[in-house]
Amino acid sequence: QAPFGIAAEYAHPIETVVLGGGFFIGIILFCDHMIFMWIWMCLRVMEAVDAHTGYSHWQPLHLLPFYGGAHFHDFHHRNFVGNYASTFTYLDSLFGTDHQYRKFYSESTQKEE
């Protein structure tokens, strides 16, 4: 059920404007040089592709304690309710949009034991 990773960059024009706002706020706040802009763009695309690959492979973003990665975001694509953030998972915890995932994850780990 995992989508093709690079397809994460495709979106409806309205979604692009809404979500692109956050992308460009990061550029405006943190990028005072063209090199930083390109680094920021590469990191954001790398994160979006990683979250949509369906594989939990190692990459530097997994060093972030609040990064959920593909396994966290894949649950969002299974039922489209909750797990909206793949990078800032603490927001899903804060707003309670990850409770279905937490329940599913605890049940699946109990079955494995």
Secondary structure by P-SEA (a helix, b strand, c coil): ccccccccccccaaaaaaaaaaaaaaaacccccaaaaaaaaaaaaaaaaaaacccccccccccccccccaaaaaaaaaccccccccccaaaaaaaccaaaaaaaaaaaaaaac
